[in-house]
Amino acid sequence: MYGLVNRAIEQLVVSSKGDAAWQRVCAGAGIGAEGFVAMCPYDDSLTFTLVQAVSEELAMPPAQVLEAFGEYWILYTADEGYGELMASAGPDMRSFLANLDDMHGRVEAVLPQMKLPRFSVEDLADGALRVHYRSEREGLAPIVVGLLRGLAGRFG
């Protein structure tokens, strides 16, 4: 994963528990606290190690950490300069989700080593949506729950 993801994990911890908590996460993960380069790819195992260390620091299951990260990611990416890109995907949750693969394609054109998931949206009879999620990576589905919660907040 790109450093942008690991930086978002750092900011999630720092914003909720402070710098000292992040220092403990780094120690628990066996990494230095010097930070991550946003546009530099890192091995996925590092991100999973960070999630495990955050899980231990915050005393919450890894799936819950991933959900919190997914929700935080919506706010974080907008604040990190990707708000315009996100806005281009649509003015409401339904259109945003329907255009997510196109947006991911634009991101992958700039960051070719990024392996973004694929989404499709199905309209159900009762006005609800069914979101289909496909990824090469195992174990990240809880992020999608948080992303959907974050998007629901973003679009009201």
ZIQUIRA-V215120 format. One record per pair of residues at least 6 apart in sequence whose C-alpha atoms are under 6 Angstrom apart, sorted by sequence separation. I is the first residue (numbers start at 1). J is the second residue. D is the distance in Angstrom with one decimal. If there is no record, write none. Layout:
i;j;d
I;J;D
I;J;D
This chain:
i;j;d
55;61;5.7
90;96;4.5
108;114;6.0
123;129;4.8
26;33;5.8
55;62;5.3
89;96;4.9
122;129;5.6
122;130;5.0
121;130;5.8
89;99;5.4
121;131;4.7
120;131;5.9
120;132;5.1
119;132;5.4
119;133;4.8
118;133;5.9
118;134;5.1
101;118;5.8
117;134;5.6
117;135;4.5
29;49;5.8
29;50;5.8
98;121;5.8
29;53;5.5
28;53;5.5
25;53;5.2
25;54;5.8
3;36;5.2
3;37;5.2
4;38;4.1
3;38;4.2
3;39;5.9
2;39;6.0
3;40;5.5
2;40;5.5
2;41;4.1
1;41;5.5
2;42;5.7
1;42;5.3
1;44;5.4
92;155;5.8
70;143;4.4
67;142;5.1
71;146;4.2
66;142;5.6
67;143;4.6
70;146;4.1
71;147;4.8
74;150;5.7
66;143;4.9
70;147;4.4
67;145;5.9
68;146;5.8
71;149;6.0
63;142;5.7
67;146;4.2
71;150;4.3
